Amino acid sequence: MAKQLRDIEPIRPLLDHPSLAVFSDIDGTLAPIVPDPQDARVTDAAREALRELMALGVGVGLITGRDLAKAREMSGLPDACYAANHGLTLSVGGVDETPDVVRDFMPRVRDVIQETTAVARAGVFVEDKGPIVAFHYRRAPSPERARAAIESALAASPAAAAFRVHEGRMVLELRPPLDIDKGTALAELARRMNAGAVLCLGDDRTDVDMFRSVTAMREDGTAGVTVAVDSQEATAEVLAGADYQVDGVAGVERLLGEIARALRERAPSGR
């Protein structure tokens, strides 16, 4: 089980690395969960802390299930690196990359959406994320009935059979059946960003793949720490998979702010 991280002392050794990188999920980590997922935004405090970290030479990579355009809009950090759509799209140094094998699924997503229109009657919001389609049922009058409607519609959709079903917070997603996830995305971003030390933040079961990736990097000699963001919806799997935990987005804001302050204080000595 992750230990409560009340200050930065346990992770201070990470700050000694000149090539530190912070990798973070967005929803539930930097942005509070809200009833309408389209309204979610990274908090001002989290954004400013990340912006200051980048100014101090820390690499910042945002790894999210959102599509790239939405991730940039939510974060307000155009200079950060991104792994969007669970790693299916990368953006490093302002260069966006979506492999052809991923693009091939975009028309199939549109087919799925056309074949599952009945879910709207249950209060389901369907999000077209390019090669991924997400069925959100948080705002449905009856989440249980909405979920059942999604499962029934997917079972009846021929196009849906080409995808894998993944579960998140009050959402079911169809993703291409490729060996790409947030963990492989973190490893690739860390490689491209020449990260010598890694701090990873996440709150959802999809973020456990990031935690596992950091564990593998540690075994290969890269310093790394994982931090779970606790909430009423956090699962035992998330808390068990991380080294430390903080309380909600506010805990992330505090942690990032303390790291920025510590680095700022030592900046005149050479950082």
C-alpha positions in Angstrom: 0.0 0.0 0.0 1.2 3.5 -0.9 2.6 5.5 2.0 1.1 9.0 2.7 3.4 11.6 1.3 3.1 14.6 3.6 6.1 16.6 2.3 8.8 16.2 -0.3 11.5 14.8 2.1 11.1 11.2 1.0 11.5 12.1 -2.7 14.1 14.8 -2.3 16.9 12.6 -3.7 15.1 12.9 -7.1 15.7 16.6 -7.1 19.4 16.0 -7.2 19.2 14.7 -10.8 19.7 17.4 -13.5 17.5 15.5 -15.9 14.4 15.1 -13.7 11.1 14.6 -15.6 7.5 14.7 -14.2 4.9 12.5 -15.9 1.3 13.0 -14.9 -2.2 11.9 -15.8 -4.6 14.8 -16.2 -8.2 13.9 -15.1 -8.4 13.3 -11.4 -4.7 14.2 -10.9 -4.2 17.7 -12.3 -7.9 18.4 -13.1 -10.8 17.6 -10.7 -13.3 15.1 -11.8 -16.5 17.0 -12.9 -20.0 15.8 -14.0 -19.4 16.8 -17.6 -16.0 15.6 -18.8 -15.9 18.4 -21.4 -15.8 20.9 -18.6 -12.7 19.5 -16.8 -9.6 21.8 -16.6 -6.2 21.6 -15.0 -6.3 23.8 -11.9 -4.5 27.2 -12.0 -2.2 26.1 -9.1 -1.2 22.8 -10.9 -0.6 24.6 -14.2 1.6 27.3 -12.7 3.6 24.8 -10.7 4.3 22.7 -13.9 5.1 25.9 -15.8 7.6 26.9 -13.2 9.1 23.4 -13.2 9.6 23.6 -16.9 11.3 27.0 -16.5 13.6 25.4 -14.0 14.7 22.7 -16.5 12.4 19.9 -15.4 10.8 17.9 -18.2 7.0 17.6 -18.1 5.0 15.0 -19.9 1.2 14.7 -19.6 0.0 11.1 -20.3 -3.8 11.0 -20.7 -6.7 9.2 -22.2 -7.9 12.5 -23.7 -7.2 13.2 -27.4 -4.3 15.6 -28.0 -6.3 18.7 -28.8 -8.4 18.3 -25.7 -5.4 17.6 -23.5 -3.7 20.8 -24.6 -6.8 22.8 -24.1 -7.3 21.4 -20.6 -3.8 21.9 -19.5 -2.9 25.3 -21.0 0.7 24.0 -21.4 1.7 24.1 -25.1 5.3 23.5 -24.3 4.8 20.2 -22.4 5.3 16.8 -24.0 2.1 14.7 -24.4 1.1 11.1 -24.8 -2.6 11.4 -25.7 -5.2 8.7 -26.2 -3.3 6.4 -23.8 -0.2 6.7 -25.8 -1.6 6.2 -29.3 -0.6 9.8 -30.1 2.7 11.4 -29.0 3.8 15.0 -29.1 7.4 15.8 -28.3 9.0 19.2 -29.1 5.8 20.3 -30.8 5.9 17.4 -33.3 2.7 15.3 -33.2 2.8 11.6 -34.1 0.0 9.2 -34.7 1.1 5.9 -36.4 -0.7 4.8 -39.5 -1.8 1.6 -37.8 -3.6 3.8 -35.2 -5.1 6.0 -37.9 -6.6 3.0 -39.5 -9.1 2.7 -36.6 -10.5 6.2 -37.0 -13.2 5.2 -39.6 -14.1 2.1 -37.5 -14.7 4.4 -34.5 -17.2 6.4 -36.6 -18.9 3.1 -37.5 -19.2 2.1 -33.8 -20.7 5.5 -33.0 -23.3 5.0 -35.8 -24.1 1.5 -34.5 -24.6 2.5 -30.9 -26.8 5.6 -31.1 -29.4 4.0 -28.8 -27.1 4.6 -25.7 -28.1 8.3 -25.8 -31.5 7.4 -24.5 -29.9 6.2 -21.3 -28.1 9.4 -20.8 -24.7 8.3 -22.1 -22.3 10.8 -23.6 -20.3 9.4 -26.5 -16.9 10.9 -27.1 -15.1 10.5 -30.4 -11.4 10.6 -29.7 -10.2 9.6 -33.2 -8.9 6.0 -32.8 -10.8 5.6 -29.5 -14.5 6.0 -28.6 -15.5 6.6 -25.0 -18.9 6.0 -23.5 -19.4 8.2 -20.4 -22.2 7.5 -18.0 -21.4 9.6 -15.0 -24.2 12.1 -15.8 -26.8 9.4 -16.6 -30.0 9.4 -14.4 -29.2 5.7 -13.6 -25.6 4.8 -14.1 -26.4 1.1 -13.7 -28.9 1.2 -16.6 -26.6 3.4 -18.7 -23.8 0.9 -18.3 -26.1 -2.0 -19.2 -27.2 0.0 -22.3 -23.6 0.5 -23.3 -22.7 -3.2 -22.9 -25.8 -4.2 -24.9 -25.1 -1.8 -27.7 -21.5 -2.9 -28.0 -22.5 -6.5 -28.1 -24.8 -5.7 -31.0 -22.2 -3.6 -32.9 -20.2 -5.4 -35.6 -17.6 -2.6 -35.7 -17.0 -2.8 -31.9 -15.6 -6.3 -32.3 -12.4 -4.8 -33.7 -11.6 -3.0 -30.4 -10.7 -3.9 -26.9 -13.0 -2.7 -24.1 -11.3 -0.8 -21.2 -12.9 0.5 -18.1 -12.2 3.8 -16.4 -14.0 6.1 -14.0 -17.7 5.9 -15.0 -16.6 5.3 -18.6 -16.1 2.4 -21.0 -13.7 2.9 -23.8 -13.0 1.0 -27.0 -9.3 1.1 -28.0 -7.4 -0.5 -30.8 -6.0 -3.9 -29.8 -2.4 -2.7 -29.8 0.3 -3.2 -27.2 0.3 0.5 -26.4 -0.8 2.0 -23.0 0.2 4.7 -20.6 3.1 2.6 -19.4 4.7 2.2 -22.9 4.0 5.9 -23.5 5.8 6.9 -20.3 8.9 4.8 -21.3 8.9 6.3 -24.8 8.6 9.9 -23.5 11.3 9.3 -20.9 13.6 8.0 -23.6 13.0 10.9 -25.9 13.3 13.5 -23.1 16.5 11.9 -21.8 15.0 11.6 -18.3 17.5 10.5 -15.7 15.0 10.5 -12.9 11.2 10.2 -13.0 8.3 11.3 -10.8 5.0 9.8 -11.9 1.5 10.9 -10.8 -1.8 9.1 -11.4 -5.2 8.3 -10.0 -6.9 5.7 -12.2 -6.5 2.1 -13.0 -5.1 3.0 -16.4 -2.3 4.8 -14.5 -1.1 1.6 -12.9 0.6 0.8 -16.2 2.7 4.0 -15.7 3.6 2.9 -12.2 4.7 -0.5 -13.5 6.8 1.2 -16.2 8.6 3.3 -13.6 9.3 0.2 -11.5 10.9 -1.4 -14.6 13.0 1.7 -15.2 14.2 1.6 -11.5 15.3 -2.0 -12.1 17.4 -0.8 -15.0 19.0 1.9 -12.8 16.8 5.0 -13.4 15.7 6.8 -10.3 11.9 6.9 -10.0 9.0 7.5 -7.7 5.3 6.9 -8.2 2.5 8.8 -6.5 -1.1 7.8 -6.4 -3.8 10.4 -6.1 -6.4 9.2 -3.5 -10.1 10.0 -3.8 -13.4 8.4 -3.1 -13.2 6.7 -6.5 -9.6 5.5 -6.2 -9.3 1.7 -6.4 -7.2 -0.5 -4.2 -5.2 -1.4 -7.3 -4.1 2.2 -7.8 -3.1 2.7 -4.2 -1.3 -0.7 -4.1 0.7 0.1 -7.2 2.3 3.3 -6.1 5.1 4.2 -3.7 3.3 7.1 -2.1 -0.1 8.7 -2.1 -1.5 12.2 -1.8 -5.0 13.4 -1.1 -6.7 14.6 -4.3 -5.8 17.2 -6.8 -5.1 19.6 -3.9 -2.4 17.2 -2.7 -0.8 17.2 -6.2 -0.9 21.0 -6.2 0.9 21.0 -2.9 3.5 18.5 -4.0 4.3 20.1 -7.3 4.5 23.5 -5.6 6.9 22.2 -3.0 9.1 20.7 -5.6 9.2 23.9 -7.6 10.0 25.9 -4.5 12.9 23.5 -3.5 14.4 23.7 -7.0 14.0 27.4 -7.1 15.9 27.8 -3.9 18.8 25.9 -5.3 18.7 27.4 -8.8 21.5 30.0 -8.2 23.9 27.1 -7.4 23.7 25.8 -11.0 20.3 24.3 -11.9 
